[in-house]
Structures are given as structure tokens and as C-alpha cells.
Amino acid sequence: MNIISGDYPSTADIAAVIEFETTADDFHRLCDQTIYAAAVTDKKPILCGVQISVNDNNVAFTATDGYRIAAAYEIIKNPNGSGSFVIHAATLKNICSVFKGGTVKVSSGKRATMFNNGKYSVFCRNLEGEFFNSQHVLSQSYPTYFTVDAAAVTDILDRYGLVDSANNKVRHSLKCNIAVGEMKLEYADETTAMEDTVEISGEIRNSIVIGFNRRYLLEAFKAAGSGKLNVSFSNPISPIHITADGESGKFKFVVLPVRLK
């Protein structure tokens, strides 16, 4: 199969206006904590990508499909230039599969970006369009919050996936009943009901019931890693924020609740 030569990225496109380096481990983490939240359909192609933003000595990877936002942050040394560009999530996933160890140098121009680890160089087109302005959502804070063990919730949500596997045409809402000291999780279909309780700590004044897409919540908890997670919200219909306890500056996840039947 042939392609038009003009559609092939050229190194001439990369008159870099943004350059930075990071370790391969940090690059993998930045990708792993965001690419799952990118859109998988091309209704709005720009949302199929991950926005990479450089400002001062910080780099941020952000992805959203319109229902959730995942953002990961890292400190970098002596970047050249500032601004942002968008790379397709599938491209970043492929780069991660090739780049192992060492450092990753990223050089981005107006139309294309090069990723180099000293052994391989990967050239790709930047996605064009206006990316969702997520900063006003990510910067919000809420008075109600709690801390929960990530591994405990991940194990439960993984197990609840058996209900989806048995009836893969239907996706059911995860019901979370949050009260002082505990969070009760319920997941059920017409024939199966599953229920678990996990311990939480934090500022919970009144019980509240919130519905979520199970897969969205599971992917966020897995991406955040082990340890404790902070969850904050204001009411059952507003977005919730999830950050890693003690590392809140390095990972943030925002997801919209769903209506419970």
C-alpha cells in the first residue's frame, strides 16, 4: 500500500520551538497515567491525542474524551521554549513500547514532533485543532474529601468486571454510598448483585450516593498506582477529583458521575 509522499512527516517540519528531556521512567509514567482517557473515536480527532504542555520547569500530559480528564505532571530541567502540542495517544503508546531506559528527548515544531532516546528517533505529526481547556476544571477544589486505599478499590472494581464480561452488551452503573468512615460499593445486573465496603478517612459530614462508570473509575485507580488516593467532590452531580496522596502534584483525574436508575 502506497501513501502520498507529502503526507509523510518530514524532519524539515521539526524546527523545534519546544524541547525538553526526561527519564524514560518518567515518560512512561506520564503516558500511562493519561493515554487511557483519550477519545477512541474520531468525532473530534484532537481528543484522540494527549496534550503535552511545557511551562517553566514543568511538563504536563493531559487527555480527555469529554467525560473524564487525566493529567500527569513532572519537573524537568532547562527546557527550551514553552507552549503545548498534541500527539495521538496510540503513537505515545507505541513509543513507550520501544523506548526502554535512559532518557527521552522531545523536540516539537509547529507541525511535527521528534522523540529520541539516543538509539531510536520517532517522528510524528502533531494533531491539529483546539484542545479542551482543562485547567479550570483541574484547578477546582471541593470541601468534601476522603482518602482511600487504591489497591483495595482496584481489586473490587476488577472483580465487578465479571458482571460486564457475562453480559458485554450492557454496562451498569457503579453505585457508591459514601458515609463517615466507609464507602459501600454496589454493582448489579438483572441476575447478579455484588457489594463491598472499604474504609475511608476524611471530611465527610453527610452521607452521599454517587454513580460512576465502573471502567472509568477502575482505569483511574490503576493509573494512580498503589498507596492512598484522595477523592474530593461537592455533590452527586458534579465532577469528582482523584489525586495520589502525597503526590497530588503529579497526577490528577476528574470524572463526571452518571445517573443512577
N, C-alpha and C positions, 0 to 999 in steps of 0.2 A: 504494500500500500504506500503510495507516494503522498507527500504533502507539499504545499506551495512553499518555496524557499523563503519567501517574505514573511511567512508565519512562524518561522523557526527563530527562537531567541538568538540574538547576536551579541557577542561580547562588546560590540560598539555601543550597545544600548546602555551599558553599565558605566556611565560617567558618574561614579559614586557621589551621592550627596549625603549619604548616611553610612557610616562604618562603625562597627564595634566588634569586640571579641568576647567570648565567654567560654567556660569549660564545656566539654561535651556533656558532662553530667547535668549541668545547669540547663543546657539547651534541651536535653531530653525531658527534664522536669517541666520546663516552660511549655513544651509541646504537649506532653502527656496530660497536663492539668488544664488544657484548653481545647485541643482539636476535637474532642468528642462532642463539644457544644456547638460546633459549626453546623450550618444547614446542610442537608444531604440532597435536597432538590435544588434545581437551578431557577426557581421562580424569581429569586433575587440573587444573581450569581455572586455578588460581593459578599453575601453572608455565608457562602461556601468556604470562605477563607478565614484566616487568623490575622488580625491586625497586629503588627509589630511596631511599637512606638518607642522612640528614644528621646529622653529628656534629661539633660544634665548627666548624671552618672547612674541613671536608671533605665532599664528596659522593661517594657510591659507587653505581654502577649494576651490578646483578648479575642474571644469568639462568642458568637450568639446566633441562635436560629430564630429569634423573635420571642421565644418562650422562656429562655434561660440565658444567663451570661456567665462565662467563666473567664477569670482573669488571673494571670500569674506574673509575678514580679521578681526582678533580680537586680542587684547592684553590679555595675560594670565599671571598668577603669578606662578613663581617657577616650571616650567615644568621639568620633569626628562627625559633626553635624547633629541636627535634631529634626524630628518630624516623625511621620508614620507611613507605612506601606502595608499592603495586604497580600499574603501568599496563600494559595489554595491549601486547605487542610490536608488533602491527600498527598500533596507534594512534601509537606513537612513530615508527614508520617513516613514517606519513602526515604527522606533524607536521614531520619533517625535510624532507620534500619541499616544504613550504610555507615554513618559516622559513629565510630566507637572509640572512646577515649580521646585524650588530647584536648585541643582547643578548637573552637569553631569561629571562623571569621566571616562576618556577614557584611557584604557591600551592596548597597541598594541605590539604584538610579531612578530616573523618572518612569521608566518602562519595565525594567527587569532587575533581578537581584541575583547575586552570586553567593553561594555558601561554600566555604573552603575549610578543610580540616588538615591541610598540609599534604594529604595523599590524594584526595578527590576534590574536584570542583563541580558544583551543580549550579547550572544556570536555569532560571525560570522567569516567566512573565509575572509581573505584578497584576493583580486583579484591579480592574478599573471600576470606579463608582464611588459613591459616598457611603462610608461605613457608618453603622449606627453609633450615635454619640452616647456611649455607655457611662461616661464619668459621673453624670448627675445621678444615675441610679446607684453606681458602685459606692459613691461617697455618702449616701444617706445612712443615718444611724437610727436605731429604734430603741425605745425604753425597755421593752421586754426581751429578755435573752436567757439562754441556758447553755450549759456545757454538757456534752455527751461523749461517750467513748465511741470513736469511729468504727473500730473493729466489731463491736457488738451490733451496731446498727447495720453495718455492711453484711454481716453473716445472716441477719434476719431478712434483709431485703433480697439477698441472693436466694434464700430458701423460698421466699414468696414468688420467685420467678417460676417455680414449678407449676403454679396455677396458670400462668401465661403459656407455658410450654404445652400444657394439656389442652388449651384452647387458644391457639395462637392468632385467631381472628379477632379476639376480644381483649382489650386492655382495660383493666379495672383500676379504680382509684384507690390509692393508699390512704387510709384514714388514720390521722394522728391526733390522739387525745392527750393534750399536754396539761399537766397539773403540777402542783408543788411536789418536787422530789421524784417525779416519774413521768414517762411518756409511754402511752399504750399505743401499739401499732396494730391495725386490723386490716386484713386483706381477704377478700372473699369473692366467689362467683356463685352460680346457682347451686352448685353441689359441694363446694369446699369452702371452709372458713378457717382462717389462721389468725392467731392473736398472740402477741408477745408484749412484755413490759420491760423497759430499760430504765435504769436510774439516771437522773439528771440533777444538776445543781444550777442555781442562778436566781434571777429576779423574775419569778412567776407569781403574780398576785392573784390572778383568776384563771380558772380552767378555760381552755380554748380548744376547739376542734378544727383541724385544717386538713384539706385533701390535697394529695400530690400525685403526680405521675411517678410511679414506682421506679421506672428506669432512669428518669432524670435524677432523682434523688440518689439512687444507687451509684450512678456514674460520678456524681459529685463527691460522694463519700469515698469512693475508691481513689479518685484523683487526689484527694486531700492527703491520703496516706494514713498511717497509723497515728495513735495518740488521741488527744482530745480535740473536739471541734466546738466552736462557738456558733450558736444559731440565734439570730435575732429577728424580730418581726413586730408588727404593730396590731394587726387584726387578721381575721381569717381570709380576707380577700386581697391583702396587699402582698407584695413580693417578700420572700424571706432571704436573709443573708447568711451565708455559711463561711466561716473563716477558720483556719487552723489555730488552735490555742497556742500562744507564744510565738507563732509565725504569721500573725494576722496581716503583716505587710507583704507576704509572699504569695498568698492565694486567697481569692475571693470568688464566691459563687452566689448568684442570685437566680431564683426560680419563682415563677408565678404559680400560685395554688390553683387547684381545679375544683369545680363544683362537685359536691357530694350528693348522690342521689338519695 
